[in-house]
Amino acid sequence: MKENLNFLNPEDIEALKDEFEVQTFSHDFDLVYENQVPTAGIALINGELQLIRKSKVHKLINTGCLLGVNELLNHQPVKVGCRIKSNSQIVLLGKSEILSSLKNRKSKLFNLIKNLKIGE
């Protein structure tokens, strides 16, 4: 995950909740490890994520953030790992869902990712 995080407003969060399954984690869980290519983009709906670098907490991320989309689409490893904290909620966005949304301008997800600098 790069340091340039994409923040979500309350309307974006509601749109994601309407269109995708929200997953709740009852305990801390590593979603992606440092230097791993992510298997999905992560939208933090509620709670907290820790960005991990060299086995230490580098940064705390709170509700309303979209992570890992650029790395997923460009098949690039993330610079830092990501650990979800207990009782947090996320939406996992697969590569096929993201690519379909980029083609369908009426998709709610399209509006969220249209400003990302894909390929940079």
KOLGU-4560 file (N, C-alpha, C; in nm, 3 decimals, padded with zeros to 5 digits):
<recs>
<n_xx: 00.084 n_yy: -00.116 n_zz: 00.000 ca_xx: 00.000 ca_yy: 00.000 ca_zz: 00.000 c_xx: 00.089 c_yy: 00.124 c_zz: 00.000 mol: A seq: 1 type: MET>
<n_xx: 00.061 n_yy: 00.214 n_zz: -00.086 ca_xx: 00.139 ca_yy: 00.337 ca_zz: -00.091 c_xx: 00.089 c_yy: 00.433 c_zz: 00.015 mol: A seq: 2 type: LYS>
<n_xx: 00.169 n_yy: 00.533 n_zz: 00.042 ca_xx: 00.131 ca_yy: 00.633 ca_zz: 00.141 c_xx: 00.021 c_yy: 00.725 c_zz: 00.091 mol: A seq: 3 type: GLU>
<n_xx: 00.001 n_yy: 00.735 n_zz: -00.041 ca_xx: -00.106 ca_yy: 00.821 ca_zz: -00.093 c_xx: -00.238 c_yy: 00.744 c_zz: -00.087 mol: A seq: 4 type: ASN>
<n_xx: -00.304 n_yy: 00.757 n_zz: 00.024 ca_xx: -00.429 ca_yy: 00.687 ca_zz: 00.050 c_xx: -00.545 c_yy: 00.761 c_zz: -00.015 mol: A seq: 5 type: LEU>
<n_xx: -00.646 n_yy: 00.687 n_zz: -00.050 ca_xx: -00.766 ca_yy: 00.744 ca_zz: -00.110 c_xx: -00.876 c_yy: 00.741 c_zz: -00.006 mol: A seq: 6 type: ASN>
<n_xx: -00.920 n_yy: 00.858 n_zz: 00.036 ca_xx: -01.019 ca_yy: 00.866 ca_zz: 00.143 c_xx: -01.160 c_yy: 00.864 c_zz: 00.086 mol: A seq: 7 type: PHE>
<n_xx: -01.250 n_yy: 00.800 n_zz: 00.159 ca_xx: -01.389 ca_yy: 00.786 ca_zz: 00.119 c_xx: -01.477 c_yy: 00.876 c_zz: 00.204 mol: A seq: 8 type: LEU>
<n_xx: -01.574 n_yy: 00.940 n_zz: 00.139 ca_xx: -01.669 ca_yy: 01.020 ca_zz: 00.215 c_xx: -01.786 c_yy: 00.930 c_zz: 00.256 mol: A seq: 9 type: ASN>
<n_xx: -01.874 n_yy: 00.975 n_zz: 00.345 ca_xx: -01.986 ca_yy: 00.890 ca_zz: 00.391 c_xx: -02.074 c_yy: 00.838 c_zz: 00.277 mol: A seq: 10 type: PRO>
<n_xx: -02.093 n_yy: 00.916 n_zz: 00.171 ca_xx: -02.173 ca_yy: 00.871 ca_zz: 00.059 c_xx: -02.105 c_yy: 00.755 c_zz: -00.015 mol: A seq: 11 type: GLU>
<n_xx: -01.971 n_yy: 00.761 n_zz: -00.027 ca_xx: -01.896 ca_yy: 00.653 ca_zz: -00.090 c_xx: -01.910 c_yy: 00.524 c_zz: -00.009 mol: A seq: 12 type: ASP>
<n_xx: -01.901 n_yy: 00.537 n_zz: 00.121 ca_xx: -01.912 ca_yy: 00.420 ca_zz: 00.209 c_xx: -02.051 c_yy: 00.357 c_zz: 00.195 mol: A seq: 13 type: ILE>
<n_xx: -02.154 n_yy: 00.438 n_zz: 00.193 ca_xx: -02.290 ca_yy: 00.385 ca_zz: 00.178 c_xx: -02.307 c_yy: 00.317 c_zz: 00.042 mol: A seq: 14 type: GLU>
<n_xx: -02.249 n_yy: 00.375 n_zz: -00.062 ca_xx: -02.258 ca_yy: 00.315 ca_zz: -00.196 c_xx: -02.191 c_yy: 00.178 c_zz: -00.198 mol: A seq: 15 type: ALA>
<n_xx: -02.076 n_yy: 00.166 n_zz: -00.134 ca_xx: -02.006 ca_yy: 00.037 ca_zz: -00.127 c_xx: -02.088 c_yy: -00.065 c_zz: -00.049 mol: A seq: 16 type: LEU>
<n_xx: -02.147 n_yy: -00.021 n_zz: 00.061 ca_xx: -02.228 ca_yy: -00.111 ca_zz: 00.144 c_xx: -02.351 c_yy: -00.160 c_zz: 00.067 mol: A seq: 17 type: LYS>
<n_xx: -02.406 n_yy: -00.076 n_zz: -00.021 ca_xx: -02.522 ca_yy: -00.115 ca_zz: -00.100 c_xx: -02.486 c_yy: -00.215 c_zz: -00.209 mol: A seq: 18 type: ASP>
<n_xx: -02.365 n_yy: -00.202 n_zz: -00.266 ca_xx: -02.328 ca_yy: -00.281 ca_zz: -00.383 c_xx: -02.247 c_yy: -00.407 c_zz: -00.351 mol: A seq: 19 type: GLU>
<n_xx: -02.175 n_yy: -00.408 n_zz: -00.238 ca_xx: -02.084 ca_yy: -00.519 ca_zz: -00.208 c_xx: -02.106 c_yy: -00.575 c_zz: -00.068 mol: A seq: 20 type: PHE>
<n_xx: -02.056 n_yy: -00.695 n_zz: -00.047 ca_xx: -02.064 ca_yy: -00.759 ca_zz: 00.085 c_xx: -01.964 c_yy: -00.695 c_zz: 00.180 mol: A seq: 21 type: GLU>
<n_xx: -02.011 n_yy: -00.659 n_zz: 00.298 ca_xx: -01.924 ca_yy: -00.604 ca_zz: 00.403 c_xx: -01.881 c_yy: -00.719 c_zz: 00.492 mol: A seq: 22 type: VAL>
<n_xx: -01.750 n_yy: -00.729 n_zz: 00.514 ca_xx: -01.695 ca_yy: -00.835 ca_zz: 00.600 c_xx: -01.650 c_yy: -00.775 c_zz: 00.732 mol: A seq: 23 type: GLN>
<n_xx: -01.690 n_yy: -00.838 n_zz: 00.842 ca_xx: -01.650 ca_yy: -00.794 ca_zz: 00.975 c_xx: -01.551 c_yy: -00.894 c_zz: 01.031 mol: A seq: 24 type: THR>
<n_xx: -01.442 n_yy: -00.844 n_zz: 01.088 ca_xx: -01.338 ca_yy: -00.930 ca_zz: 01.145 c_xx: -01.346 c_yy: -00.924 c_zz: 01.297 mol: A seq: 25 type: PHE>
<n_xx: -01.360 n_yy: -01.040 n_zz: 01.358 ca_xx: -01.375 ca_yy: -01.045 ca_zz: 01.503 c_xx: -01.242 c_yy: -01.042 c_zz: 01.576 mol: A seq: 26 type: SER>
<n_xx: -01.132 n_yy: -01.056 n_zz: 01.503 ca_xx: -00.999 ca_yy: -01.047 ca_zz: 01.564 c_xx: -00.901 c_yy: -00.986 c_zz: 01.464 mol: A seq: 27 type: HIS>
<n_xx: -00.785 n_yy: -00.945 n_zz: 01.511 ca_xx: -00.683 ca_yy: -00.888 ca_zz: 01.423 c_xx: -00.645 c_yy: -00.991 c_zz: 01.316 mol: A seq: 28 type: ASP>
<n_xx: -00.623 n_yy: -00.943 n_zz: 01.193 ca_xx: -00.593 ca_yy: -01.034 ca_zz: 01.084 c_xx: -00.507 c_yy: -00.961 c_zz: 00.980 mol: A seq: 29 type: PHE>
<n_xx: -00.400 n_yy: -01.024 n_zz: 00.934 ca_xx: -00.315 ca_yy: -00.966 ca_zz: 00.830 c_xx: -00.380 c_yy: -00.989 c_zz: 00.694 mol: A seq: 30 type: ASP>
<n_xx: -00.415 n_yy: -00.879 n_zz: 00.626 ca_xx: -00.482 ca_yy: -00.887 ca_zz: 00.495 c_xx: -00.382 c_yy: -00.902 c_zz: 00.382 mol: A seq: 31 type: LEU>
<n_xx: -00.270 n_yy: -00.835 n_zz: 00.395 ca_xx: -00.164 ca_yy: -00.842 ca_zz: 00.294 c_xx: -00.031 c_yy: -00.815 c_zz: 00.366 mol: A seq: 32 type: VAL>
<n_xx: 00.072 n_yy: -00.883 n_zz: 00.319 ca_xx: 00.204 ca_yy: -00.868 ca_zz: 00.379 c_xx: 00.291 c_yy: -00.773 c_zz: 00.297 mol: A seq: 33 type: TYR>
<n_xx: 00.386 n_yy: -00.712 n_zz: 00.362 ca_xx: 00.483 ca_yy: -00.625 ca_zz: 00.296 c_xx: 00.548 c_yy: -00.700 c_zz: 00.180 mol: A seq: 34 type: GLU>
<n_xx: 00.561 n_yy: -00.634 n_zz: 00.066 ca_xx: 00.621 ca_yy: -00.688 ca_zz: -00.056 c_xx: 00.539 c_yy: -00.798 c_zz: -00.124 mol: A seq: 35 type: ASN>
<n_xx: 00.412 n_yy: -00.810 n_zz: -00.089 ca_xx: 00.321 ca_yy: -00.905 ca_zz: -00.153 c_xx: 00.232 c_yy: -00.829 c_zz: -00.251 mol: A seq: 36 type: GLN>
<n_xx: 00.198 n_yy: -00.892 n_zz: -00.363 ca_xx: 00.101 ca_yy: -00.834 ca_zz: -00.455 c_xx: -00.038 c_yy: -00.862 c_zz: -00.396 mol: A seq: 37 type: VAL>
<n_xx: -00.119 n_yy: -00.759 n_zz: -00.374 ca_xx: -00.250 ca_yy: -00.783 ca_zz: -00.313 c_xx: -00.341 c_yy: -00.863 c_zz: -00.406 mol: A seq: 38 type: PRO>
<n_xx: -00.432 n_yy: -00.938 n_zz: -00.347 ca_xx: -00.530 ca_yy: -01.015 ca_zz: -00.424 c_xx: -00.662 c_yy: -00.940 c_zz: -00.437 mol: A seq: 39 type: THR>
<n_xx: -00.675 n_yy: -00.827 n_zz: -00.365 ca_xx: -00.796 ca_yy: -00.745 ca_zz: -00.371 c_xx: -00.764 c_yy: -00.605 c_zz: -00.319 mol: A seq: 40 type: ALA>
<n_xx: -00.840 n_yy: -00.508 n_zz: -00.366 ca_xx: -00.836 ca_yy: -00.375 ca_zz: -00.308 c_xx: -00.916 c_yy: -00.379 c_zz: -00.178 mol: A seq: 41 type: GLY>
<n_xx: -00.886 n_yy: -00.289 n_zz: -00.086 ca_xx: -00.949 ca_yy: -00.288 ca_zz: 00.045 c_xx: -01.017 c_yy: -00.154 c_zz: 00.067 mol: A seq: 42 type: ILE>
<n_xx: -01.146 n_yy: -00.157 n_zz: 00.096 ca_xx: -01.218 ca_yy: -00.036 ca_zz: 00.135 c_xx: -01.254 c_yy: -00.052 c_zz: 00.282 mol: A seq: 43 type: ALA>
<n_xx: -01.195 n_yy: 00.032 n_zz: 00.366 ca_xx: -01.223 ca_yy: 00.028 ca_zz: 00.510 c_xx: -01.355 c_yy: 00.100 c_zz: 00.535 mol: A seq: 44 type: LEU>
<n_xx: -01.456 n_yy: 00.024 n_zz: 00.573 ca_xx: -01.590 ca_yy: 00.077 ca_zz: 00.595 c_xx: -01.604 c_yy: 00.133 c_zz: 00.736 mol: A seq: 45 type: ILE>
<n_xx: -01.549 n_yy: 00.060 n_zz: 00.833 ca_xx: -01.559 ca_yy: 00.102 ca_zz: 00.972 c_xx: -01.448 c_yy: 00.034 c_zz: 01.051 mol: A seq: 46 type: ASN>
<n_xx: -01.382 n_yy: 00.109 n_zz: 01.136 ca_xx: -01.280 ca_yy: 00.049 ca_zz: 01.222 c_xx: -01.142 c_yy: 00.104 c_zz: 01.196 mol: A seq: 47 type: GLY>
<n_xx: -01.043 n_yy: 00.014 n_zz: 01.202 ca_xx: -00.904 ca_yy: 00.059 ca_zz: 01.195 c_xx: -00.817 c_yy: -00.046 c_zz: 01.126 mol: A seq: 48 type: GLU>
<n_xx: -00.725 n_yy: 00.003 n_zz: 01.044 ca_xx: -00.621 ca_yy: -00.078 ca_zz: 00.982 c_xx: -00.486 c_yy: -00.029 c_zz: 01.030 mol: A seq: 49 type: LEU>
<n_xx: -00.391 n_yy: -00.122 n_zz: 01.042 ca_xx: -00.253 ca_yy: -00.085 ca_zz: 01.071 c_xx: -00.171 c_yy: -00.112 c_zz: 00.947 mol: A seq: 50 type: GLN>
<n_xx: -00.092 n_yy: -00.015 n_zz: 00.905 ca_xx: 00.005 ca_yy: -00.038 ca_zz: 00.800 c_xx: 00.133 c_yy: -00.082 c_zz: 00.867 mol: A seq: 51 type: LEU>
<n_xx: 00.189 n_yy: -00.194 n_zz: 00.821 ca_xx: 00.303 ca_yy: -00.258 ca_zz: 00.885 c_xx: 00.426 c_yy: -00.250 c_zz: 00.794 mol: A seq: 52 type: ILE>
<n_xx: 00.536 n_yy: -00.202 n_zz: 00.848 ca_xx: 00.663 ca_yy: -00.198 ca_zz: 00.775 c_xx: 00.771 c_yy: -00.256 c_zz: 00.865 mol: A seq: 53 type: ARG>
<n_xx: 00.842 n_yy: -00.353 n_zz: 00.813 ca_xx: 00.950 ca_yy: -00.420 ca_zz: 00.887 c_xx: 00.901 c_yy: -00.470 c_zz: 01.023 mol: A seq: 54 type: LYS>
<n_xx: 00.784 n_yy: -00.534 n_zz: 01.022 ca_xx: 00.722 ca_yy: -00.595 ca_zz: 01.140 c_xx: 00.680 c_yy: -00.497 c_zz: 01.249 mol: A seq: 55 type: SER>
<n_xx: 00.675 n_yy: -00.368 n_zz: 01.217 ca_xx: 00.633 ca_yy: -00.267 ca_zz: 01.313 c_xx: 00.518 c_yy: -00.185 c_zz: 01.256 mol: A seq: 56 type: LYS>
<n_xx: 00.431 n_yy: -00.136 n_zz: 01.343 ca_xx: 00.321 ca_yy: -00.051 ca_zz: 01.299 c_xx: 00.378 c_yy: 00.081 c_zz: 01.248 mol: A seq: 57 type: VAL>
<n_xx: 00.353 n_yy: 00.109 n_zz: 01.122 ca_xx: 00.404 ca_yy: 00.230 ca_zz: 01.058 c_xx: 00.302 c_yy: 00.344 c_zz: 01.064 mol: A seq: 58 type: HIS>
<n_xx: 00.172 n_yy: 00.306 n_zz: 01.048 ca_xx: 00.068 ca_yy: 00.408 ca_zz: 01.043 c_xx: -00.066 c_yy: 00.343 c_zz: 01.077 mol: A seq: 59 type: LYS>
<n_xx: -00.155 n_yy: 00.419 n_zz: 01.142 ca_xx: -00.291 ca_yy: 00.374 ca_zz: 01.170 c_xx: -00.386 c_yy: 00.444 c_zz: 01.073 mol: A seq: 60 type: LEU>
<n_xx: -00.478 n_yy: 00.367 n_zz: 01.018 ca_xx: -00.576 ca_yy: 00.420 ca_zz: 00.924 c_xx: -00.714 c_yy: 00.397 c_zz: 00.984 mol: A seq: 61 type: ILE>
<n_xx: -00.796 n_yy: 00.500 n_zz: 00.984 ca_xx: -00.931 ca_yy: 00.491 ca_zz: 01.039 c_xx: -01.033 c_yy: 00.480 c_zz: 00.927 mol: A seq: 62 type: ASN>
<n_xx: -01.157 n_yy: 00.465 n_zz: 00.965 ca_xx: -01.271 ca_yy: 00.447 ca_zz: 00.876 c_xx: -01.264 c_yy: 00.539 c_zz: 00.753 mol: A seq: 63 type: THR>
<n_xx: -01.299 n_yy: 00.480 n_zz: 00.638 ca_xx: -01.314 ca_yy: 00.559 ca_zz: 00.517 c_xx: -01.189 c_yy: 00.572 c_zz: 00.433 mol: A seq: 64 type: GLY>
<n_xx: -01.131 n_yy: 00.459 n_zz: 00.392 ca_xx: -01.008 ca_yy: 00.464 ca_zz: 00.314 c_xx: -01.009 c_yy: 00.350 c_zz: 00.212 mol: A seq: 65 type: CYS>
<n_xx: -00.956 n_yy: 00.376 n_zz: 00.094 ca_xx: -00.945 ca_yy: 00.277 ca_zz: -00.012 c_xx: -00.796 c_yy: 00.252 c_zz: -00.036 mol: A seq: 66 type: LEU>
<n_xx: -00.756 n_yy: 00.125 n_zz: -00.028 ca_xx: -00.615 ca_yy: 00.088 ca_zz: -00.035 c_xx: -00.589 c_yy: -00.023 c_zz: -00.137 mol: A seq: 67 type: LEU>
<n_xx: -00.471 n_yy: -00.023 n_zz: -00.197 ca_xx: -00.422 ca_yy: -00.135 ca_zz: -00.275 c_xx: -00.476 c_yy: -00.152 c_zz: -00.415 mol: A seq: 68 type: GLY>
<n_xx: -00.558 n_yy: -00.059 n_zz: -00.463 ca_xx: -00.617 ca_yy: -00.074 ca_zz: -00.595 c_xx: -00.511 c_yy: -00.061 c_zz: -00.704 mol: A seq: 69 type: VAL>
<n_xx: -00.425 n_yy: 00.039 n_zz: -00.695 ca_xx: -00.320 ca_yy: 00.057 ca_zz: -00.796 c_xx: -00.229 c_yy: -00.065 c_zz: -00.802 mol: A seq: 70 type: ASN>
<n_xx: -00.188 n_yy: -00.114 n_zz: -00.686 ca_xx: -00.097 ca_yy: -00.228 ca_zz: -00.681 c_xx: -00.164 c_yy: -00.353 c_zz: -00.738 mol: A seq: 71 type: GLU>
<n_xx: -00.291 n_yy: -00.373 n_zz: -00.707 ca_xx: -00.365 ca_yy: -00.487 ca_zz: -00.760 c_xx: -00.373 c_yy: -00.482 c_zz: -00.912 mol: A seq: 72 type: LEU>
<n_xx: -00.415 n_yy: -00.369 n_zz: -00.965 ca_xx: -00.433 ca_yy: -00.357 ca_zz: -01.110 c_xx: -00.302 c_yy: -00.361 c_zz: -01.188 mol: A seq: 73 type: LEU>
<n_xx: -00.195 n_yy: -00.316 n_zz: -01.125 ca_xx: -00.064 ca_yy: -00.313 ca_zz: -01.192 c_xx: 00.025 c_yy: -00.430 c_zz: -01.153 mol: A seq: 74 type: ASN>
<n_xx: -00.032 n_yy: -00.522 n_zz: -01.075 ca_xx: 00.041 ca_yy: -00.642 ca_zz: -01.028 c_xx: 00.176 c_yy: -00.603 c_zz: -00.966 mol: A seq: 75 type: HIS>
<n_xx: 00.171 n_yy: -00.508 n_zz: -00.874 ca_xx: 00.290 ca_yy: -00.460 ca_zz: -00.805 c_xx: 00.281 c_yy: -00.495 c_zz: -00.657 mol: A seq: 76 type: GLN>
<n_xx: 00.395 n_yy: -00.528 n_zz: -00.596 ca_xx: 00.393 ca_yy: -00.555 ca_zz: -00.451 c_xx: 00.368 c_yy: -00.426 c_zz: -00.372 mol: A seq: 77 type: PRO>
<n_xx: 00.304 n_yy: -00.441 n_zz: -00.258 ca_xx: 00.279 ca_yy: -00.327 ca_zz: -00.170 c_xx: 00.407 c_yy: -00.297 c_zz: -00.092 mol: A seq: 78 type: VAL>
<n_xx: 00.423 n_yy: -00.171 n_zz: -00.055 ca_xx: 00.541 ca_yy: -00.129 ca_zz: 00.020 c_xx: 00.527 c_yy: -00.161 c_zz: 00.168 mol: A seq: 79 type: LYS>
<n_xx: 00.403 n_yy: -00.164 n_zz: 00.217 ca_xx: 00.376 ca_yy: -00.195 ca_zz: 00.357 c_xx: 00.264 c_yy: -00.297 c_zz: 00.365 mol: A seq: 80 type: VAL>
<n_xx: 00.266 n_yy: -00.377 n_zz: 00.471 ca_xx: 00.159 ca_yy: -00.472 ca_zz: 00.494 c_xx: 00.039 c_yy: -00.404 c_zz: 00.554 mol: A seq: 81 type: GLY>
<n_xx: -00.071 n_yy: -00.478 n_zz: 00.564 ca_xx: -00.195 ca_yy: -00.422 ca_zz: 00.616 c_xx: -00.261 c_yy: -00.523 c_zz: 00.710 mol: A seq: 82 type: CYS>
<n_xx: -00.285 n_yy: -00.481 n_zz: 00.833 ca_xx: -00.351 ca_yy: -00.563 ca_zz: 00.935 c_xx: -00.481 c_yy: -00.496 c_zz: 00.976 mol: A seq: 83 type: ARG>
<n_xx: -00.590 n_yy: -00.572 n_zz: 00.967 ca_xx: -00.718 ca_yy: -00.520 ca_zz: 01.012 c_xx: -00.731 c_yy: -00.548 c_zz: 01.161 mol: A seq: 84 type: ILE>
<n_xx: -00.784 n_yy: -00.452 n_zz: 01.233 ca_xx: -00.803 ca_yy: -00.466 ca_zz: 01.377 c_xx: -00.941 c_yy: -00.528 c_zz: 01.405 mol: A seq: 85 type: LYS>
<n_xx: -00.953 n_yy: -00.590 n_zz: 01.520 ca_xx: -01.078 ca_yy: -00.658 ca_zz: 01.555 c_xx: -01.197 c_yy: -00.562 c_zz: 01.551 mol: A seq: 86 type: SER>
<n_xx: -01.312 n_yy: -00.618 n_zz: 01.516 ca_xx: -01.439 ca_yy: -00.546 ca_zz: 01.505 c_xx: -01.440 c_yy: -00.440 c_zz: 01.396 mol: A seq: 87 type: ASN>
<n_xx: -01.350 n_yy: -00.452 n_zz: 01.299 ca_xx: -01.347 ca_yy: -00.361 ca_zz: 01.185 c_xx: -01.419 c_yy: -00.424 c_zz: 01.067 mol: A seq: 88 type: SER>
<n_xx: -01.466 n_yy: -00.338 n_zz: 00.976 ca_xx: -01.541 ca_yy: -00.384 ca_zz: 00.860 c_xx: -01.475 c_yy: -00.334 c_zz: 00.732 mol: A seq: 89 type: GLN>
<n_xx: -01.466 n_yy: -00.424 n_zz: 00.632 ca_xx: -01.409 ca_yy: -00.388 ca_zz: 00.503 c_xx: -01.494 c_yy: -00.445 c_zz: 00.391 mol: A seq: 90 type: ILE>
<n_xx: -01.470 n_yy: -00.390 n_zz: 00.272 ca_xx: -01.519 ca_yy: -00.449 ca_zz: 00.148 c_xx: -01.394 c_yy: -00.484 c_zz: 00.069 mol: A seq: 91 type: VAL>
<n_xx: -01.386 n_yy: -00.609 n_zz: 00.025 ca_xx: -01.276 ca_yy: -00.651 ca_zz: -00.060 c_xx: -01.319 c_yy: -00.637 c_zz: -00.205 mol: A seq: 92 type: LEU>
<n_xx: -01.237 n_yy: -00.570 n_zz: -00.285 ca_xx: -01.269 ca_yy: -00.542 ca_zz: -00.424 c_xx: -01.173 c_yy: -00.620 c_zz: -00.514 mol: A seq: 93 type: LEU>
<n_xx: -01.225 n_yy: -00.722 n_zz: -00.579 ca_xx: -01.145 ca_yy: -00.803 ca_zz: -00.669 c_xx: -01.109 c_yy: -00.730 c_zz: -00.796 mol: A seq: 94 type: GLY>
<n_xx: -01.006 n_yy: -00.779 n_zz: -00.862 ca_xx: -00.959 ca_yy: -00.716 ca_zz: -00.985 c_xx: -01.068 c_yy: -00.714 c_zz: -01.093 mol: A seq: 95 type: LYS>
<n_xx: -01.141 n_yy: -00.823 n_zz: -01.107 ca_xx: -01.246 ca_yy: -00.827 ca_zz: -01.210 c_xx: -01.357 c_yy: -00.727 c_zz: -01.180 mol: A seq: 96 type: SER>
<n_xx: -01.392 n_yy: -00.708 n_zz: -01.052 ca_xx: -01.495 ca_yy: -00.610 ca_zz: -01.014 c_xx: -01.448 c_yy: -00.468 c_zz: -01.047 mol: A seq: 97 type: GLU>
<n_xx: -01.322 n_yy: -00.442 n_zz: -01.020 ca_xx: -01.268 ca_yy: -00.308 ca_zz: -01.046 c_xx: -01.263 c_yy: -00.281 c_zz: -01.196 mol: A seq: 98 type: ILE>
<n_xx: -01.214 n_yy: -00.378 n_zz: -01.273 ca_xx: -01.206 ca_yy: -00.359 ca_zz: -01.418 c_xx: -01.344 c_yy: -00.344 c_zz: -01.480 mol: A seq: 99 type: LEU>
<n_xx: -01.441 n_yy: -00.421 n_zz: -01.434 ca_xx: -01.579 ca_yy: -00.407 ca_zz: -01.483 c_xx: -01.634 c_yy: -00.269 c_zz: -01.452 mol: A seq: 100 type: SER>
<n_xx: -01.604 n_yy: -00.219 n_zz: -01.334 ca_xx: -01.652 ca_yy: -00.087 ca_zz: -01.293 c_xx: -01.588 c_yy: 00.024 c_zz: -01.376 mol: A seq: 101 type: SER>
<n_xx: -01.464 n_yy: 00.005 n_zz: -01.415 ca_xx: -01.398 ca_yy: 00.105 ca_zz: -01.499 c_xx: -01.463 c_yy: 00.112 c_zz: -01.637 mol: A seq: 102 type: LEU>
<n_xx: -01.521 n_yy: 00.003 n_zz: -01.682 ca_xx: -01.589 ca_yy: 00.001 ca_zz: -01.812 c_xx: -01.732 c_yy: 00.051 c_zz: -01.802 mol: A seq: 103 type: LYS>
<n_xx: -01.793 n_yy: 00.036 n_zz: -01.684 ca_xx: -01.933 ca_yy: 00.073 ca_zz: -01.664 c_xx: -01.941 c_yy: 00.206 c_zz: -01.587 mol: A seq: 104 type: ASN>
<n_xx: -01.954 n_yy: 00.314 n_zz: -01.657 ca_xx: -01.953 ca_yy: 00.446 ca_zz: -01.594 c_xx: -02.072 c_yy: 00.470 c_zz: -01.501 mol: A seq: 105 type: ARG>
<n_xx: -02.173 n_yy: 00.384 n_zz: -01.505 ca_xx: -02.288 ca_yy: 00.399 ca_zz: -01.416 c_xx: -02.267 c_yy: 00.326 c_zz: -01.283 mol: A seq: 106 type: LYS>
<n_xx: -02.161 n_yy: 00.248 n_zz: -01.274 ca_xx: -02.132 ca_yy: 00.174 ca_zz: -01.152 c_xx: -02.095 c_yy: 00.269 c_zz: -01.038 mol: A seq: 107 type: SER>
<n_xx: -02.138 n_yy: 00.236 n_zz: -00.917 ca_xx: -02.102 ca_yy: 00.316 ca_zz: -00.800 c_xx: -01.952 c_yy: 00.310 c_zz: -00.775 mol: A seq: 108 type: LYS>
<n_xx: -01.892 n_yy: 00.196 n_zz: -00.802 ca_xx: -01.749 ca_yy: 00.181 ca_zz: -00.781 c_xx: -01.669 c_yy: 00.267 c_zz: -00.879 mol: A seq: 109 type: LEU>
<n_xx: -01.721 n_yy: 00.286 n_zz: -01.001 ca_xx: -01.653 ca_yy: 00.371 ca_zz: -01.099 c_xx: -01.626 c_yy: 00.509 c_zz: -01.043 mol: A seq: 110 type: PHE>
<n_xx: -01.724 n_yy: 00.567 n_zz: -00.978 ca_xx: -01.709 ca_yy: 00.701 ca_zz: -00.922 c_xx: -01.602 c_yy: 00.706 c_zz: -00.814 mol: A seq: 111 type: ASN>
<n_xx: -01.581 n_yy: 00.595 n_zz: -00.743 ca_xx: -01.481 ca_yy: 00.593 ca_zz: -00.637 c_xx: -01.339 c_yy: 00.584 c_zz: -00.690 mol: A seq: 112 type: LEU>
<n_xx: -01.322 n_yy: 00.509 n_zz: -00.800 ca_xx: -01.185 ca_yy: 00.484 ca_zz: -00.846 c_xx: -01.145 c_yy: 00.566 c_zz: -00.968 mol: A seq: 113 type: ILE>
<n_xx: -01.236 n_yy: 00.646 n_zz: -01.024 ca_xx: -01.205 ca_yy: 00.722 ca_zz: -01.145 c_xx: -01.091 c_yy: 00.820 c_zz: -01.126 mol: A seq: 114 type: LYS>
<n_xx: -01.071 n_yy: 00.869 n_zz: -01.003 ca_xx: -00.965 ca_yy: 00.967 ca_zz: -00.978 c_xx: -00.832 c_yy: 00.905 c_zz: -00.938 mol: A seq: 115 type: ASN>
<n_xx: -00.829 n_yy: 00.772 n_zz: -00.925 ca_xx: -00.701 ca_yy: 00.707 ca_zz: -00.892 c_xx: -00.610 c_yy: 00.716 c_zz: -01.014 mol: A seq: 116 type: LEU>
<n_xx: -00.484 n_yy: 00.728 n_zz: -00.991 ca_xx: -00.388 ca_yy: 00.735 ca_zz: -01.100 c_xx: -00.340 c_yy: 00.594 c_zz: -01.133 mol: A seq: 117 type: LYS>
<n_xx: -00.427 n_yy: 00.518 n_zz: -01.201 ca_xx: -00.398 ca_yy: 00.381 ca_zz: -01.238 c_xx: -00.283 c_yy: 00.381 c_zz: -01.337 mol: A seq: 118 type: ILE>
<n_xx: -00.186 n_yy: 00.292 n_zz: -01.311 ca_xx: -00.073 ca_yy: 00.278 ca_zz: -01.401 c_xx: 00.043 c_yy: 00.367 c_zz: -01.369 mol: A seq: 119 type: GLY>
<n_xx: 00.035 n_yy: 00.448 n_zz: -01.266 ca_xx: 00.147 ca_yy: 00.536 ca_zz: -01.232 c_xx: 00.227 c_yy: 00.478 c_zz: -01.116 mol: A seq: 120 type: GLU>
</recs>
